[in-house]
Amino acid sequence: MNWPLDAQKDIPFFNRQAFHKNVYDKSPRCVNDDTWTFNTQSSSQWDGLRHFAYQKERKFYNGVTMDQIHAEGRQQLAELLMPALDMAQHGIVGRGILLDYHTWREDNKIPHEAFKTGSIKLEHLKEVAKAQGTEIKYGDILIIRSGFMAAYNATSRQEIEALRQVQPPNFTGVEQSEAMLEWIWSNFSAVAGDQPSFECWPSQREFYLHEVLLAGWGCPIGELFDLEALAEHCKKERRWNFFVTSEVCNVPGGVASPPNILAIF
């Protein structure tokens, strides 16, 4: 599920910095080292609790402020954001389910435009689970294949460059609704998908799922997961649940992290 760190090359969405790798030799020994520099959200990622605040209140999880985040060396802040420390120390591990919305949508001839603002309806996600025969259990890690990766892979560099100029960028994603929030709250410990924002972007409501999930609940959001091989394997096995293990990078004070994620059957 890990998209290559350099998958978006020099044109990531949301004006994020591109991945750079520098391989250098350590002569006179026959040895190489390398250095990487990248934005943690320019490829597959878990959004952490310092990423997205309640926008009107300007408060992150547990009421943390922007000033607190940018002030150095505050033990109190570490305690307020303890779930983020737990993720770094223990990982994100549990039963995962894939809802292959993309395949279900194609089978049911439902139109979809990955690079336009649009909503994946809750009722459709429930229909996907029913069609797959996937039982949802409390505490599951929800992973949704929207079809973004398939669309991205079929889009030319010139077209991506043009789409990148649109601000804010437009993506189809999970709908913003109270019913969607209630469904997530009642069933899942973390959510993720294959597109850049998980939810419909920009929001079609007066709120974002990001602010409720991250700033309100401390629920990790995964984005840009490469789900193509996983979807193919699930279809082959006729099974869309699996064991998920994800070891986020242990970077104190970080905002997001590559997921280093595996699905084990």
FINUDREN-779750 format. One record per residue (C-alpha): residue in one letter; x, y, z. Coordinates in Angstrom, 1 decimal, padded with zeros to 4 digits. Layout:
BEGIN
('A', (X, Y, Z));
...
***
This chain:
BEGIN
('M', (000.0, 000.0, 000.0));
('N', (003.0, 002.3, 000.1));
('W', (003.1, 004.5, -003.0));
('P', (006.7, 005.3, -004.0));
('L', (008.0, 008.3, -002.1));
('D', (008.8, 010.0, -005.5));
('A', (005.6, 008.9, -007.2));
('Q', (004.4, 012.5, -007.8));
('K', (007.8, 013.4, -009.0));
('D', (008.3, 017.2, -009.1));
('I', (004.6, 018.1, -009.2));
('P', (002.8, 017.1, -005.9));
('F', (-000.7, 018.4, -005.3));
('F', (-001.4, 021.0, -002.6));
('N', (001.9, 022.8, -003.6));
('R', (003.9, 020.3, -001.4));
('Q', (007.6, 019.8, -001.8));
('A', (008.9, 017.1, -004.1));
('F', (011.0, 014.1, -003.0));
('H', (014.7, 014.5, -003.5));
('K', (017.3, 011.7, -003.2));
('N', (021.0, 012.3, -003.2));
('V', (023.2, 009.2, -003.5));
('Y', (026.9, 010.0, -002.9));
('D', (030.0, 007.8, -002.8));
('K', (032.3, 007.7, 000.2));
('S', (035.6, 007.2, -001.6));
('P', (038.2, 005.9, -001.2));
('R', (036.0, 003.0, 000.2));
('C', (033.6, 001.4, -002.2));
('V', (030.6, 002.6, -000.2));
('N', (027.5, 004.7, -000.9));
('D', (025.3, 006.8, 001.4));
('D', (022.2, 008.8, 000.5));
('T', (020.1, 011.6, 001.9));
('W', (016.4, 012.1, 001.4));
('T', (014.4, 015.3, 001.7));
('F', (010.6, 015.3, 001.2));
('N', (007.3, 016.5, 002.4));
('T', (005.7, 013.8, 004.5));
('Q', (002.4, 014.3, 002.6));
('S', (003.6, 014.1, -001.0));
('S', (003.1, 010.3, -001.1));
('S', (001.4, 007.7, 001.1));
('Q', (000.9, 009.2, 004.6));
('W', (-000.9, 009.1, 007.9));
('D', (-002.0, 012.6, 008.9));
('G', (-001.0, 013.2, 012.5));
('L', (-002.7, 015.4, 015.2));
('R', (-000.6, 018.5, 014.4));
('H', (-001.8, 018.6, 010.8));
('F', (-005.4, 020.0, 010.7));
('A', (-007.1, 022.1, 013.4));
('Y', (-010.7, 023.1, 013.9));
('Q', (-010.6, 025.9, 011.4));
('K', (-012.9, 028.5, 013.1));
('E', (-011.6, 027.8, 016.6));
('R', (-008.0, 027.3, 015.4));
('K', (-007.6, 024.5, 017.9));
('F', (-005.9, 021.1, 017.4));
('Y', (-006.5, 017.9, 019.4));
('N', (-007.0, 018.5, 023.1));
('G', (-007.2, 022.3, 022.5));
('V', (-003.6, 022.7, 021.4));
('T', (-002.9, 026.0, 019.6));
('M', (-000.6, 026.8, 016.7));
('D', (001.6, 028.9, 019.1));
('Q', (002.1, 025.8, 021.3));
('I', (003.0, 023.6, 018.4));
('H', (005.6, 026.1, 017.2));
('A', (007.1, 026.7, 020.6));
('E', (010.0, 024.4, 021.4));
('G', (010.5, 022.1, 024.3));
('R', (007.1, 022.0, 025.9));
('Q', (006.5, 018.7, 027.9));
('Q', (002.9, 019.7, 028.4));
('L', (002.3, 019.7, 024.6));
('A', (003.7, 016.2, 024.4));
('E', (001.3, 015.1, 027.1));
('L', (-001.7, 016.8, 025.3));
('L', (-000.8, 015.0, 022.1));
('M', (-000.1, 011.7, 023.7));
('P', (-002.0, 009.7, 021.1));
('A', (000.5, 010.9, 018.5));
('L', (003.3, 009.5, 020.7));
('D', (001.4, 006.2, 021.0));
('M', (001.2, 005.9, 017.2));
('A', (004.9, 006.4, 016.9));
('Q', (005.8, 004.0, 019.7));
('H', (003.3, 001.2, 019.0));
('G', (002.2, 001.7, 015.4));
('I', (-001.2, 001.4, 013.9));
('V', (-002.2, -002.3, 014.0));
('G', (-005.5, -004.1, 013.7));
('R', (-008.1, -005.6, 011.4));
('G', (-008.3, -003.8, 008.2));
('I', (-011.1, -003.8, 005.6));
('L', (-011.0, -002.7, 002.0));
('L', (-014.1, -001.2, 000.5));
('D', (-013.4, -001.3, -003.2));
('Y', (-015.7, 001.5, -004.2));
('H', (-014.0, 001.8, -007.6));
('T', (-014.8, -001.8, -008.7));
('W', (-018.4, -001.6, -007.3));
('R', (-018.9, 001.7, -009.0));
('E', (-017.8, 000.4, -012.4));
('D', (-020.0, -002.7, -012.0));
('N', (-023.0, -000.5, -011.3));
('K', (-022.1, 002.1, -013.9));
('I', (-022.0, 005.0, -011.5));
('P', (-020.1, 008.0, -012.9));
('H', (-016.9, 009.2, -011.1));
('E', (-014.5, 012.0, -011.8));
('A', (-011.4, 011.7, -009.6));
('F', (-010.2, 015.3, -010.3));
('K', (-013.5, 017.1, -009.7));
('T', (-015.2, 017.9, -006.4));
('G', (-017.6, 015.1, -005.7));
('S', (-018.8, 013.0, -002.8));
('I', (-018.7, 009.2, -002.2));
('K', (-022.0, 008.6, -000.5));
('L', (-022.3, 006.7, 002.8));
('E', (-025.1, 004.6, 001.4));
('H', (-022.8, 003.5, -001.5));
('L', (-020.0, 002.5, 000.9));
('K', (-022.5, 000.4, 002.8));
('E', (-023.6, -001.2, -000.5));
('V', (-020.0, -002.0, -001.3));
('A', (-019.5, -003.8, 002.0));
('K', (-022.8, -005.7, 001.3));
('A', (-021.7, -006.7, -002.2));
('Q', (-018.3, -007.9, -001.0));
('G', (-019.8, -009.8, 001.9));
('T', (-017.5, -007.8, 004.2));
('E', (-018.5, -007.7, 007.9));
('I', (-017.6, -004.5, 009.7));
('K', (-016.4, -005.0, 013.2));
('Y', (-015.9, -002.4, 015.9));
('G', (-012.3, -000.9, 015.8));
('D', (-011.6, -001.8, 012.2));
('I', (-009.2, 000.2, 010.1));
('L', (-011.3, 001.4, 007.2));
('I', (-009.6, 001.6, 003.8));
('I', (-011.5, 003.0, 000.7));
('R', (-010.4, 002.5, -002.9));
('S', (-012.0, 005.5, -004.6));
('G', (-010.3, 005.0, -008.0));
('F', (-007.9, 007.9, -007.7));
('M', (-004.8, 005.9, -008.3));
('A', (-006.3, 004.3, -011.5));
('A', (-007.3, 007.8, -012.7));
('Y', (-003.9, 009.3, -011.8));
('N', (-002.0, 006.5, -013.6));
('A', (-004.1, 007.2, -016.7));
('T', (-003.5, 010.9, -016.7));
('S', (-000.6, 012.6, -018.6));
('R', (002.0, 014.8, -016.9));
('Q', (000.7, 017.8, -018.9));
('E', (-002.8, 017.2, -017.5));
('I', (-001.5, 016.7, -013.9));
('E', (000.4, 020.0, -014.2));
('A', (-002.8, 021.8, -015.3));
('L', (-004.8, 020.2, -012.5));
('R', (-002.1, 021.2, -010.0));
('Q', (-002.7, 024.8, -010.8));
('V', (-006.3, 024.7, -009.6));
('Q', (-006.5, 026.1, -006.1));
('P', (-007.9, 024.7, -004.0));
('P', (-007.5, 021.4, -005.8));
('N', (-010.6, 019.4, -006.6));
('F', (-011.0, 015.7, -005.7));
('T', (-013.8, 013.3, -005.2));
('G', (-013.8, 011.8, -001.8));
('V', (-015.9, 010.7, 001.2));
('E', (-018.9, 012.9, 001.7));
('Q', (-019.1, 015.4, 004.6));
('S', (-022.2, 014.6, 006.6));
('E', (-023.2, 014.0, 010.2));
('A', (-024.2, 010.4, 009.2));
('M', (-020.8, 009.7, 007.8));
('L', (-019.2, 011.0, 011.0));
('E', (-021.5, 008.8, 013.1));
('W', (-020.7, 005.8, 011.0));
('I', (-017.0, 006.3, 011.4));
('W', (-017.3, 007.0, 015.1));
('S', (-019.3, 003.9, 015.7));
('N', (-017.1, 001.5, 013.8));
('F', (-013.5, 002.5, 013.0));
('S', (-010.3, 003.3, 014.8));
('A', (-008.6, 004.8, 011.7));
('V', (-009.6, 005.7, 008.1));
('A', (-007.6, 005.8, 004.9));
('G', (-008.0, 005.9, 001.1));
('D', (-006.2, 006.2, -002.2));
('Q', (-006.8, 009.9, -002.9));
('P', (-005.0, 013.0, -001.7));
('S', (-007.6, 014.2, 000.9));
('F', (-009.7, 011.2, 001.8));
('E', (-012.8, 013.4, 001.9));
('C', (-014.4, 015.4, -000.9));
('W', (-012.3, 018.5, -001.5));
('P', (-013.0, 021.3, -001.0));
('S', (-015.7, 020.6, 001.5));
('Q', (-019.3, 020.9, 000.3));
('R', (-020.4, 021.6, 003.9));
('E', (-019.6, 024.1, 006.6));
('F', (-017.0, 021.7, 008.1));
('Y', (-014.3, 019.2, 007.1));
('L', (-014.1, 015.6, 008.2));
('H', (-010.4, 016.4, 008.8));
('E', (-011.1, 018.8, 011.7));
('V', (-013.5, 016.4, 013.4));
('L', (-011.4, 013.3, 013.0));
('L', (-008.0, 014.7, 013.8));
('A', (-008.7, 017.7, 016.0));
('G', (-011.8, 016.3, 017.7));
('W', (-011.3, 012.5, 018.0));
('G', (-007.5, 011.9, 017.4));
('C', (-008.4, 009.5, 014.6));
('P', (-005.6, 009.0, 012.0));
('I', (-006.4, 009.7, 008.4));
('G', (-004.4, 007.9, 005.7));
('E', (-004.1, 009.3, 002.2));
('L', (-002.6, 008.3, -001.2));
('F', (-002.4, 004.7, -000.2));
('D', (-001.6, 002.6, -003.3));
('L', (-004.5, 000.1, -003.2));
('E', (-004.3, -001.4, -006.7));
('A', (-002.4, -004.6, -005.9));
('L', (-004.4, -005.0, -002.6));
('A', (-007.7, -004.7, -004.5));
('E', (-006.6, -007.3, -007.0));
('H', (-005.5, -009.7, -004.3));
('C', (-008.7, -009.2, -002.3));
('K', (-010.8, -010.0, -005.5));
('K', (-008.7, -013.1, -006.1));
('E', (-009.2, -014.4, -002.6));
('R', (-012.8, -013.2, -002.3));
('R', (-011.9, -011.7, 001.0));
('W', (-011.6, -008.0, 001.8));
('N', (-010.4, -008.1, 005.4));
('F', (-006.8, -008.6, 006.6));
('F', (-004.3, -007.8, 009.3));
('V', (-002.8, -004.3, 009.0));
('T', (000.5, -003.4, 010.5));
('S', (001.8, 000.2, 010.0));
('E', (004.9, 001.5, 011.7));
('V', (005.0, 005.3, 011.4));
('C', (008.3, 007.2, 011.6));
('N', (009.3, 008.0, 015.1));
('V', (009.8, 011.8, 014.7));
('P', (008.9, 013.7, 017.8));
('G', (006.8, 016.8, 016.9));
('G', (006.1, 015.6, 013.4));
('V', (002.9, 016.5, 011.4));
('A', (002.6, 013.4, 009.3));
('S', (004.4, 010.2, 008.4));
('P', (004.9, 007.7, 005.6));
('P', (002.8, 004.7, 006.7));
('N', (005.3, 001.8, 006.1));
('I', (002.1, -000.3, 005.9));
('L', (001.4, -004.0, 005.1));
('A', (-001.8, -006.0, 004.6));
('I', (-001.3, -009.6, 005.8));
('F', (-003.7, -012.4, 004.8));
***
